[in-house]
């Protein structure tokens, strides 16, 4: 990493926001710049899924990265189990922070599912919706070589599982897996309280998109493990919404914004300036 997780986090303001559904933890960079950009991370993650992006994206606008309720440091809303339980708590937080302002929202993977439900339930909330490698389109491959954890594992054994799983589903380039990344992954996975997610394996986004009223943009990694052999079908599946552009970033896996940050930033800026 050009900058360590600790260095990036030190430049943010950490906000513990009390909502009717529990405490939400947000990190914001360059808050005074205005023009808020909201980032929603992936499953078993936290704001740090954007650790290689927030500094660049905050050069000209405020960047708000949420720990999704039930993940990271945000509390689990009562009864919440999956993405369809989280858009109402998310809207509560957005209302407290931004009132009725329409926002640019970028949703990565599971965060894109939450954003899809939000866009359907609260269509005036989103100014532009950028979907990054989202599942829920009825195409996602089953990742057969994922490994689980045992209670008796040593830390080294757990890190070996994280390495395996990062290469199985998240990353194309194994040289990106550092000790710091493994430590970050361990910290994120340990705080995941949404253990029975099912919507990612469904086609829930297909009917929902007809309720979206904002421009939509797609960014996918060329080597996304969820879409091997089916990446070419995504654009057609999103024809029920106002899809303005669909971008594929070369030499990147599912976690495209981490793996190829400069290319990702260039594509995202083109989406946000449309």
Residue pairs with C-beta under 8 A, 6 or more apart in sequence:
1 51
1 52
1 178
1 180
2 52
3 55
4 180
5 48
5 51
5 180
5 184
8 51
8 54
8 55
9 27
9 48
11 29
11 55
12 27
12 28
12 29
12 54
12 65
13 27
13 28
13 29
13 31
14 25
14 26
14 27
15 25
15 26
15 27
15 28
16 23
16 24
16 25
17 23
17 24
17 25
17 26
17 93
17 96
17 97
19 89
19 92
19 93
19 96
20 92
21 69
21 75
21 77
21 78
21 80
21 88
21 89
21 92
22 69
22 74
22 75
22 76
22 77
22 78
22 89
23 74
23 75
24 66
24 67
24 69
24 74
24 75
24 89
24 93
25 47
25 66
25 67
25 72
25 73
25 74
26 47
26 64
26 65
26 66
26 67
26 93
26 97
27 47
27 54
27 64
27 65
28 62
28 63
28 64
28 65
29 54
29 55
29 57
29 58
29 62
29 63
30 58
30 59
30 61
30 62
30 63
31 62
32 62
33 58
33 60
33 61
33 62
34 61
34 62
35 60
35 61
35 62
35 104
36 61
36 62
36 63
36 64
36 98
36 101
36 103
36 104
37 57
37 61
37 62
37 63
37 64
37 103
37 104
37 106
37 272
38 64
38 65
38 66
38 94
38 103
38 104
38 105
38 106
39 47
39 50
39 53
39 54
39 57
39 63
39 64
39 65
39 66
39 106
39 108
39 111
40 66
40 68
40 90
40 105
40 106
40 107
40 108
40 111
40 112
40 114
40 115
41 47
41 48
41 49
41 50
41 65
41 66
41 67
41 68
41 71
41 72
41 108
41 109
41 110
41 111
42 49
42 108
42 109
42 110
42 111
42 133
42 255
43 71
43 109
43 110
43 192
43 194
43 197
43 200
44 71
44 188
44 189
44 192
45 68
45 71
45 72
45 110
45 188
46 67
46 68
46 71
46 72
46 73
46 187
46 188
46 191
47 65
47 66
47 67
47 72
48 184
48 188
49 108
49 111
49 255
49 257
49 258
50 57
50 65
50 108
50 257
51 184
51 258
52 257
52 258
52 261
53 257
53 258
53 261
53 264
53 265
54 63
54 65
56 261
56 265
57 63
57 265
57 268
64 97
66 74
66 90
66 93
67 73
67 74
68 74
68 86
68 90
68 110
68 111
68 114
69 75
69 76
69 77
69 80
69 86
69 89
69 90
70 76
70 77
70 80
70 86
70 192
70 193
70 194
71 188
71 191
71 192
71 193
71 194
72 188
72 191
73 191
76 193
76 194
77 85
77 86
77 89
79 85
80 86
80 89
80 194
81 194
81 196
81 197
82 194
82 196
82 197
82 198
82 199
83 110
83 113
83 114
83 116
83 117
83 136
83 197
83 199
83 200
83 204
84 117
84 199
84 204
86 114
86 117
87 114
87 115
87 117
87 118
87 121
87 122
88 121
90 114
90 118
91 118
91 121
91 122
91 125
94 103
94 125
100 124
102 124
102 125
102 126
102 127
102 214
103 125
103 126
103 127
104 126
104 127
104 128
104 130
104 272
105 115
105 118
105 126
105 128
105 129
105 130
106 130
106 132
106 268
107 113
107 114
107 115
107 116
107 129
107 130
107 131
107 132
107 134
108 132
108 133
108 134
108 255
108 257
109 132
109 133
109 134
109 135
109 200
109 254
110 135
110 197
110 200
111 132
112 131
112 132
112 133
112 134
112 135
112 136
113 134
113 135
113 136
113 199
113 200
113 204
113 205
115 126
115 129
115 131
116 129
116 131
116 134
116 136
116 204
116 205
116 208
116 209
116 212
117 208
118 125
118 126
119 125
119 126
119 129
119 208
119 211
119 212
119 213
119 214
120 208
120 211
120 212
123 211
123 212
123 213
123 214
124 213
126 212
126 214
127 214
128 214
128 215
128 216
128 217
128 271
128 272
128 274
129 212
129 214
129 215
129 216
129 217
130 216
130 217
130 218
130 219
130 268
130 271
130 272
131 216
131 217
131 218
131 219
131 238
132 218
132 219
132 220
132 256
132 257
133 219
133 220
133 221
133 224
133 226
133 227
133 254
133 255
133 256
134 205
135 199
135 200
135 201
135 226
136 199
136 200
136 202
136 203
136 204
136 205
137 203
137 205
137 206
137 234
137 237
137 238
138 202
138 203
138 206
138 237
139 226
139 227
139 230
139 233
139 234
139 237
140 200
140 201
140 226
140 227
141 225
141 226
141 227
141 228
141 229
141 230
142 201
143 168
143 169
143 225
143 226
145 164
145 168
146 164
146 165
146 168
146 169
147 161
147 164
147 165
148 161
149 158
149 161
153 161
155 186
158 186
159 182
159 186
162 182
162 185
162 186
162 189
163 177
163 182
166 177
166 181
166 185
167 174
167 177
168 225
169 225
169 226
169 254
170 225
170 253
170 254
170 255
170 258
171 177
171 253
171 254
171 255
171 258
171 259
172 221
172 223
172 251
172 252
172 253
172 259
173 251
173 253
173 259
176 258
176 259
206 237
206 240
209 216
209 238
209 240
209 241
210 240
210 241
212 241
212 242
213 242
214 242
215 242
215 244
215 274
216 238
216 241
216 242
216 243
216 244
217 243
217 244
217 245
217 246
217 247
217 271
217 274
218 234
218 235
218 238
218 243
218 245
218 246
218 247
219 247
219 249
219 256
219 257
219 264
219 267
219 268
219 271
220 227
220 231
220 234
220 246
220 247
220 248
220 249
220 256
221 248
221 249
221 252
221 253
221 254
221 255
221 256
221 259
221 260
222 231
222 248
222 249
222 250
222 251
222 252
223 251
223 252
223 253
224 231
224 252
224 253
224 254
224 256
225 253
225 254
226 254
227 234
231 248
234 246
235 243
235 246
238 246
244 271
244 274
245 270
245 271
245 274
247 267
247 270
247 271
249 256
249 260
249 263
249 264
249 267
250 260
250 263
251 259
251 260
252 259
252 260
252 263
252 264
253 259
256 264
257 264
257 268
